[in-house]
Amino acid sequence: MSRIYEITASEKNELRLYLEIAHKPINDEVASHVATYLNTDPLKLRFTSSHITFGTPSSVIKKGVNTILKKMLPIRYQSLPASANLLYYEILDFNIVELETKKFFVVLWLGATLKEMDVIKILLPKNAIIDDLIKEILQKLSLPGPTNRVRLFEVSNFKILKEYKSNNLICKIQENATLYAEEITQDEIERGIDDKVIQVYHFTTRPSCAHGIPFKFIVKAGELFSATKLRLQARLGMNEADFAEVKIAIVQEMPNVKFEYIISDNVVLSHDNWTSGKYLGLDYVCKTERIGIVGDDRKAIYIKE
């Protein structure tokens, strides 16, 4: 017995088709019908389930002939009618069969400022190491000068979760990890014995209301805060008017969250004790309204019986 499935795009009804397929359609059948409508190769389609509460992309659905449609969908997406389900698809540049032996990454490359960003997509053998990933990144970029030192780091909840070492295995990186890469600055490479590398992150009003891209920053020994602010502004790529709205605080997370705004330009940050649970926080309203993640090409479809 066949059943009719209606598939509709989440935006402007760009994708609407009806599938007359088996009572329990499987991944390959769904991919075939969607690919026909999109005029693409079904083996270049990859599906991602949606978060049951927020409707955002959740887990990549691995190719398998026995993966039925019901198991590709959440139990219920709360803002939709009971009969509706949400599923994401993306069109890859390669055959998904390659994912059996290789691992796919989307890496966001940061330029001299946080406003300069390139999206880099890489496919590597699962036994590759971080150094191989960095070499692939550099091959895809056109940089103005020689680059030998690159930082690859993972971000979670708008803070740097982990910085990877060159000999780490790429198979240890989680499927949906948000990865950034950047050239390590000469300031950091040539830093003095009393200079410190700290983490800077962004928030609005409360430290828990984080946003934006966190980054590593050099606190120079003996430098007045007036000079430190100029370097921060340059890293952010903000103009004078926008940067004037940024309040800068020292945020301590452990054992309890507390923060204190820096008022005086004569403060010397290097005099502070920068432990692992201490950050430089930039308090301002994020004016850039962004949906989803930069570099995420996944589109949503509703599937309704």
N, C-alpha and C positions, 0 to 999 in steps of 0.2 A: 504494500500500500504506500502511495506517495503522499507527501504533504507539501503545501505551498508555504514557502518562507519569503517574507518581504524584507529586503535589506535597503535601508535608507541612510544616506549620509547625514551626519550631525549638523552640517552647515549648508544652508541654502538648497537642501535636497539634491546635492550634486550627484549622489549615487542612489538610485532607486531601481531595484530589480526584484524579480520574483524567481525563487528557486523551486522547481518542482522536482524534488529528489526524495530519496528514501526516508522512511519514518525517522531514522536516526542517522542523519547525514554526517559524514566524516570530514576531517580536515581537507583532504585532497579534493573532495567534491565541492566543498565551499570555495576553495581556492580556484578551482577550474571555472566556476560560474562567475566569480568576482573578476577573475583575470579576463574572461571573455568580454565582460562589460567594459573593463578598463583598457582593453586592447593591449594586454601585456602578457608576459610569460608567467604561468601559474607558479613555476619554480623560482620566480623572483619575488613572490609575495610572501611576506611574513606577518603573522598575526600576533597581537598582544592583547591579553585580557585587560579588563578595566577594574579599577579599585571599586569595591562594592559600595563605599560611602561617598567618595569624591568623584568617581567617574573618570579619573585620570589614568594614563597607561600604568599597568601594574607588571605582570610577568609575561615574558615572551613565551609563546606557545610553540613548543618544539614540533617539528614535522614528524608525523607518525600516521601510518595508514589506519590505525585503530582509534585515533582521537576523534570522538564524536562531538558534534556541535554543542551539545548540552554541557559538556565538560570544558568547552572553550569559553563559556560565558559565566558571569557571576550569578549567584542565586537571585539577586534583585538589586537593581540600581534605584535608590529610594526616590528620586525625583521623576522617575518614568513610570508609566502605567505598568501593571503587573505583567502584561504580555510582552513588554519590550525589554531588550537587552542591548548592551553596548559592547562593541568589539572594535579594536583598532587594527589597521593594516598599514603596511609601508611597502613601497616598491624598492627593492634592493638593486645594486649594480651587479650582483653576482647570483649564481644559482645557490639556493639554500641547502642543497645537498652538500656543498662545501663546508657547511657548518658542522658536519659530523666529525671533521678532522681539523677545522680551523675555528678561530674565535674572532668575532666582529666587534670593533670598537668605534665609538664616536668620541673624538677628543677635541676639546675647545682650546685653540691656541690663543694665548693672550699676547698682545703686542706691547709697545712701550707704555700705553695707558690702558685702563680697563675698558675703554670705549673701542679699542681696536681688537677685533676678534675674528679668527678664521675657524670654520668647522671642517675638521679632517676626519675622513672615514677610512678605516684600516681593517684589513683582513689578514690574519697571521696564523701560522700553525700553532696548535694548542701547546706545544712544547717550547715555544719561543719565550724569551725573557724580555724584561723592560727595555734593555739596551736595544733590542731588535725593534721594538715599538718606537723608540725615540728616533732611530735611524730612518724608519718609514716616515715619521712626521717631518723630519728635516728634508727628506727627498721631495716632499710635496709642497714645501715652502720656498719662497724666493726672498731670502734674507739679505740685507745690505752688506753684511760682513761675515767673517768666519764665526761659527758657533760651535763651541765644544761642550758647554755646560747647559744642560736643560733639566728643568724640574718637572716631574709628572706627579700630580697630586689628585687625590679624591676628595670631593666635597659632599658633605651631608648636613642638612639643616643649616645651610649657608655658612658653615665653618669647615676648615680643612680637617678632614678626618685622618688622612694618612698621606705621607710623602713616600713614594716608591723608590727603592734602590735599584741600580742598574742591573743587578743580578737576580732580582725577584722574578719568579715565574708569572707569566701573564694569566695562567689558568687560575691563579689565586684571586684575580679581580672578579667581583660579583657582576652578574649579567647586566644589571641596570645601574651600575655605578656611574656617577657624574664625574668625568675626568677632565682636568685642565692641564695644560702644559705651557711652560714659559721659559724664556732664556733667563738664566741667572745673571743678575746685573753685576757689573764690575765692582760696584760698591760692596756687594756681598762677597764676591770672590776675593777682593783685596781688603776686606775689613780688618780692623785692628784687633788686638787681643781683648780690648775692653769694649768693643762694639758688640751689639747684641742683635740677634735675629728674632723678631717677634711676629705674631699674627695679628692682622687687622681685619675687622669685620664690620658690617653695616647693620644698623637697627633703627627703628623709629620709636621714640619716646621711652620704651622699655627694652632692656637687653634681650628679652625673650622674643621680641618682635623683629627678628632678623630678616635681612633680604640681601640681594646683591651677591657679588663675587668676593670672597675673602682672599687675602694675599699676604705674602711674607714681606717684611719691611725691616730695614736696618735702623736701629737706634744707635746713633753715633755718640761715642764717648764725649761728654762735655758740651754737646751741641745744645744751644738755646732752642726753646720750643718755637720761637718765631721762625727759625731756619728749618726746623723739622716740618712745620706746616707747609712751607713752600715745596718741600720734596713730596709731601703727601698730596698736595694739589696737583702736582705734575703727574704723579702716578695715577690719580683718579681721572685726569684729563678734563677737569672741571674749569669753567671760566670763573672770574672773580665773583660775579654775582651769585652763582650757584654755590661756590665754596663758602661764601660768607654765611650761608644758611646752615652749614655743618657745625654741629657741636661735637667736640672731641672729648672722650672720657676714657679713663682707665677702668676696665671691667674685671672684677675678680669673681670667678665662678665657684671656687672651692674654698671652704666647705659650704658657704652660702653665697648666693649672688648679691654682689654690691658693686656700685659704680660711683665714680666721682668725676665731675667735669673738670677739665683743665681750663682755668680762667686766665692765668698769667702767662705772658709770652716769655717770661724769664725762667720758667720751669725747665729743668734738665731731666729728660726721661731716663737717661742712662743711670741716674742715681737711684731709680726704683729697682725693686727686686722682681725681675720678670720670670716668674715661675711658669710651669706648663699650663696652669689654669688661669693665667692672666692675659688679657687681650687689650689692644687699643680699639675702642669702639667709636664708630662714626655715626652720630645720631642725626638723621635727616629723613625727610619724606621722599620716598622713591617716586619720581615723577614719570618714570617709564613704565607704562602698563604693558606687561608681557604675559601672554598666555602660554603655559607649558614651558618647555626647556628649549633654549637656543640650540639649533642643530637637530631638533627632533622633527622628522618628516612624517611621523605617523598621523593618519587621519582616522577619525572615528566613524563608525557606521552603526546604525541601529539594526537589530535583527528581530523581526516580529513574526510570530506564527499567525 
